[in-house]
């Protein structure tokens, strides 16, 4: 079994959860890799998204709360959020990485890579 664990550098809670899974799997001799999913969009994109997310979440937290509520309001089974479409931009790269490295399981600790995997599931079956 080979496992890919995807997180996102938008606060360390997601990374801490992903690393705990990674360490547990490694302790059971499971081949696994941990990485920032936004790197599929490029290092500059990963850094920019992470910095923006952390700044908005910590400086004006009321804006962060509004954005979360707006995302929940516009995202449903018929309508996808702008964040979902942003996360589809690197789906091809992620798909090629997963299939090229023959991962059996992909685990995410963050919504962004989960959205990308949802898109991959629909596009590439």
N, C-alpha and C positions, 0 to 999 in steps of 0.2 A: 504494500500500500504506500502511496506517495501523496502527501497532503500539501496544499498551498494555503497559507493563512494570509489574508489581506486585511490591512487596516488602513488608516488614514491619519496623517499627522495634523489633525484638527483637535488638539487637546490630548493629553496623555492617558485619559481613561480608556479610550479605545485601544491604544497601543498596549496598555497594561493588561487588559483582558486578552488581547491576541497573544501577547508574550507568555501569559500564563498557560494558554492552550498549547502553544509551541513547546514550552519547557516540559509540560506534562507528556506530550507526544514523544518528544526526544527521550525522556526518561524511560519510555517503553520501546525504545529503539525503532520508532516510526520515522521514516524518511520524510522530512518536512522542511518547508521554507517559509519565512515570514517576510513580508514586504509591504511597503506603502503603495497602495493601488494607484494613487495619483501619479506615480512615476511613469505609468504607461502613457500619460499625457505629456510627460516631459518634466525634467527637474525644475525648470522655471515655473511651470504651471503648478506643480506640487507646492513649491515654496510660496507662491502668490496666494493660492487658495488657503493654505494653512495659516499664513500670516493674517489674511483678511478675516478668516473664521475666528481665530483667537482674539483678534482686536475687537471685532463686533461683539463677541460673546462676553468679553471682560470689561470693555470700556463703557459702551451704552447697552447694558443687558436688556433694557426694555425693547430695543430694536431687534435684538436676537429673538426675544419672545414673540414679537409681532411676526417676524419672518417665519418662525416655526408654525404659528397658528395659520398664517397665510398659506404655507405649504400644505398643511393638513386640509385646508378648505378647498384648494384647487386640485389636489391630487386625489383621484378616486379611480375606480375601475375603467371609467370612460375617458377621463382626462388625465394626462400626465403633466407633472410639474416641470417648470423650466430647469430645475436641478436634475431631474431625470434625463432630460435631453442633453444637458451638459455632460452628464456621466456616460452617455452613449458615444461621445466623441472619441474615446480611447478603447472602445469595445473590441475593435479588430485587433489591436495590439495585445490586449489581454487574452483574447481568444487564441491567438497564435502562440502566445507564451504558454498558456495552459495546455493546449494540444501538443505543441512542440516539445514540451517537457514531460508529457505523459502523466499529468496529475490525475489521480483517481478521485480526490475529494478537494473541494475548495470551501474554505471557511472564511466568513467575514465578521468583523466586529464593528463595522460601520455601515451606514446606509449607502454611502457613495458606491463602494464596490458591489454592494448587494444590488443596487439599481443597474449597474453595468452587467452583472451576471444575469439579471432578469432579461435585459435586452438581448444578450448573447443567446440565452435559452430560446427566445422567440425567433431570432434571426438565423442562427446556425443549427437549431434543433439539437 
